[in-house]
Amino acid sequence: MIQRKVDFYRHDLGEAELDSLRETLGTTFLTLGPRVGVFERRLSEALGVPHVVGVSSCTLGLHMVLYAFGVGPGDEVITTPMSFISTPNAALYVGATPVFADVDPATGAIDPEDVVRKITGRTKAILCVHLYGQLCNVRELRTIADRYGLLLIEDAAHGFEAERDGLRPGTLGDAAVFSFYATKTLTSGDGGAVATSNPELDARLRRLRNHGVSKDAASRYGGAYQHWDMMELGFKGALTDIEASLLLPQLDRAEARRARRQAAVEHYEERLRGVEGVTLMRREGKSAHHLFPVLVPRGRREEILVKLGQAGIGCAINYRAIHTLTYYRERFRLPEEALPNAAEIGSRTISLPLWPGIPPEDVDYVCDRLIEAVA
Ligand SMILES: Cc1ncc(COP(=O)(O)O)c(C=O)c1O
């Protein structure tokens, strides 16, 4: 067997980002300054959503959005167990209760019919996720949210480039929250942004991300000293000019990079379609192709992960169903079978290496080793 090393993910930050960073280092502002504003405008134009607020992470963005909308103790937030823990944790941070709805077994996306079944008099918001880079059924979720008077918040950590039926993240939701964490399709190591059509939310988030203070440092700079005032208890949670300078050049090549990930996904699918023991997830709309998950036979994942690891292949699990993780299991005592589709995907999924420019021979190598491992 040819031993290769196939990384799970590789960023492609390079000369353009270094040039952009150099420009920022030549100015006064390293943290919340003018380049954050430039990035916010560019992201807003790219999404076609009027307001964007740069924040320090998607996790804090979700937390601040729920907080800004007044979601708190006694409230319920319906969300998906097939996500990263940040999603339901955001509800816990504001003292609300995350209530899980099951997912579509073919896509892993939150199932709108189960969302309706989980609505109670205490429900305040639906918090959906564009899993793996594919827009979930936001149209249907918006209809449900409007019918029951709920907020619709999109966790768009995987989905900046996603589009479905002419919709982008943030088009229909009350807010969409993005992540620029190290492995995301746009990255500044850490960072995030909130997109919204709601000007009041925009203004509130600008204050909340800056300790609840009336004016940020950049807007007070120049001329005579200007006092600031603390208007409410906020957070330390803004995107920085250093991060914005890394993100700005990536916006120009985001679509080209998405297309290259799609080419790799199509190559994987061509090699793996019809292979016994490998199930492909269903694709809907234009995916950002953040992750490429497959399902392997029940009870065999750990053994397959060991074989792929021994072959030098980097894999990840996105995700074990959140209600089965220790903290959630002990706190909410939901049996695995309460959310059977999420539990099933969570016990069988493996994400294979994916990044723009992954060599076709690496994709072939991963497929060969996977096919051997499931045989
Ligand atoms: C679906 C999802 N939501 C939220 C997050 C949290 O993002 P961040 O690391 O920017 O807080 C992640 C990051 O891994 C994610 O995958």
The ligand as a Tripos MOL2 file, in Angstrom:
@<TRIPOS>MOLECULE
LIG
   16    16     1     0     0
SMALL
NO_CHARGES

@<TRIPOS>ATOM
      1 C1        -22.3590   24.5200   12.9750 C.3       1 LIG1
      2 C2        -21.4240   25.3270   13.7960 C.ar      1 LIG1
      3 N1        -21.9300   26.2760   14.6050 N.ar      1 LIG1
      4 C3        -21.1340   27.0530   15.3620 C.ar      1 LIG1
      5 C4        -19.7690   26.9000   15.3490 C.ar      1 LIG1
      6 C5        -18.9420   27.7600   16.2310 C.3       1 LIG1
      7 O1        -18.1240   28.6170   15.5010 O.3       1 LIG1
      8 P1        -16.9950   29.4770   16.2100 P.3       1 LIG1
      9 O2        -15.8060   28.5880   16.3930 O.co2     1 LIG1
     10 O3        -16.7320   30.5930   15.2400 O.co2     1 LIG1
     11 O4        -17.5340   29.9630   17.4840 O.co2     1 LIG1
     12 C6        -19.1820   25.9370   14.5290 C.ar      1 LIG1
     13 C7        -17.7240   25.7970   14.5120 C.2       1 LIG1
     14 O5        -17.1280   24.7840   14.4490 O.2       1 LIG1
     15 C8        -20.0290   25.1210   13.7450 C.ar      1 LIG1
     16 O6        -19.5230   24.1650   12.9640 O.3       1 LIG1
@<TRIPOS>BOND
     1     1     2 1
     2     2     3 ar
     3     2    15 ar
     4     3     4 ar
     5     4     5 ar
     6     5     6 1
     7     5    12 ar
     8     6     7 1
     9     7     8 1
    10     8     9 2
    11     8    10 1
    12     8    11 1
    13    12    13 1
    14    12    15 ar
    15    13    14 2
    16    15    16 1
@<TRIPOS>SUBSTRUCTURE
     1 LIG1         1 GROUP 0 **** ****
